[in-house]
Amino acid sequence: MTGFIRKAVLVLAFAAFGAAWAGVIVTYFVTDSTTAFVIAVTIAALATEALFWILAIIGGWAVFANRKKLWNRFFGQPSR
C-alpha cells in the first residue's frame, strides 16, 4: 500500500507542477496583465519548490547525499 501512496503523491506533484507551468504559458499568451503573469509564475515557483521537497522526502536523504555520483552517472561520466 505504501508504494501506491508514494506513486499517487508523485503523480499529483508532477501534475501540479505541469499544470502550474502550463498556466504560466497560457497566461503569457492570453493576457497582457503583468499582475496575472506574476501571480502565475509565483504559483508555478511554489509548485516547483513543493515538487522538490516531495522528491526529497520520498527519495530519502541518500539521493541528495550522493547527488554528485548520481549526476555523473546521469551524464555518463565516471564516478570518483
C-alpha positions in Angstrom: 0.0 0.0 0.0 2.8 2.4 0.7 4.2 2.0 -2.8 0.8 3.0 -4.2 0.7 6.1 -1.9 4.2 7.2 -3.0 3.3 6.8 -6.7 0.0 8.7 -6.2 1.8 11.6 -4.4 4.4 11.7 -7.1 1.8 11.7 -9.9 -0.2 14.5 -8.1 3.0 16.5 -7.5 4.1 16.2 -11.1 0.6 17.0 -12.3 0.5 20.2 -10.2 4.0 21.2 -11.4 3.0 20.7 -15.1 -0.4 22.4 -14.7 1.2 25.4 -13.0 3.8 25.9 -15.7 1.2 25.3 -18.4 -0.8 28.0 -16.7 2.2 30.4 -16.9 2.4 29.7 -20.7 -1.3 30.2 -21.2 -1.3 33.4 -19.1 1.7 34.8 -21.1 -0.1 34.3 -24.4 -3.7 35.1 -23.4 -3.4 38.2 -21.2 -1.4 41.4 -21.2 -1.8 41.7 -17.5 1.6 41.8 -15.7 -0.1 41.1 -12.4 -1.7 37.9 -13.7 1.6 36.8 -15.1 3.5 37.4 -11.9 0.8 35.5 -9.9 1.1 32.6 -12.4 4.8 32.5 -12.1 4.7 32.7 -8.3 2.3 29.8 -8.2 4.5 27.8 -10.6 7.6 28.5 -8.5 5.8 27.3 -5.4 4.7 24.1 -7.2 8.3 23.6 -8.3 9.5 24.0 -4.7 6.8 21.6 -3.4 7.8 19.0 -6.1 11.5 19.4 -5.0 10.6 18.7 -1.3 8.3 15.9 -2.1 11.0 14.2 -4.2 13.4 14.8 -1.2 11.0 13.2 1.2 10.2 10.2 -1.0 13.7 9.7 -2.3 15.3 10.0 1.0 18.4 11.7 2.1 20.7 9.3 0.2 19.6 10.9 -3.1 20.9 14.2 -2.0 23.9 12.9 -0.2 25.0 11.1 -3.3 24.0 13.7 -5.8 27.5 14.1 -7.4 27.6 10.4 -8.0 24.1 10.4 -9.5 24.9 13.5 -11.6 28.0 11.8 -13.0 26.1 8.6 -13.7 23.3 10.6 -15.4 25.7 12.3 -17.8 27.9 9.2 -18.4 31.0 10.4 -16.5 32.9 8.0 -14.3 32.3 8.2 -10.6 35.0 9.4 -8.3 
